[in-house]
Amino acid sequence: MVLAGDLRRGTKLLFKGDPYSVIEFQHVKPGKGGAYMRTKMKNLITGLIHEETFRSEEKLETPDLQYHDMLYLYVQNGLYEFLDQGTYEQVAFDKNQISEVIDFLKEQTVYNVLYFNDKPITVTAPLFMELTVTETPPGVKGDTAQGGGTKPATLETSLVLQVPLFVNEGDTIKVDTRESKYVERVDKKK
């Protein structure tokens, strides 16, 4: 159980039988009456956003969630196959279920899968991933006055993002999966 007054961004709660994650919250203390929490929550199963208001002293249930490390294997017939690292059980997701991580799917990489009532509901990519640049125009010296220029690069997962001019095709770069941003070039010679 969690008090509504203690809700924060990322807090998981059970609302009308479904697991939700708090996206935004606002503590409101009117001049008259009791304080309340205005929240914007995301349904972890459907992905729909729902706004709700709770009294600050209201007790809310927490959902029974489990996290499993699963290895991404391959895509076949529109289904993305994952292997549970503990039980060796294979689970398939359709494109809608993994839409948030589809740009970061790389075979033989471990992802975190969230289970609710023993059913897999969402897949989360590692915070940082090392991906190979498959296509990018050459960076020309003198393209920028300050040296902070960027150019588009296509990665091995088909994701396109902005990288510094010194990154070339074949380079491996570190990417922040939360914001789809370039972090650094990785030296593979070690």
Secondary structure by P-SEA (a helix, b strand, c coil): ccccccccccbbbbcccbbbbbcbbbbbbccccbbbbbbbbbcccccbbbbbcccccbbbbbcbbbbbbcccccccccbbbbbcccccbbbbbcccccccccccccccbbbbbbbccccccccccccbbbbbbccccccccccccccbbbbbbbccccbbbbbcccccccbbbbbccccccccccccccc
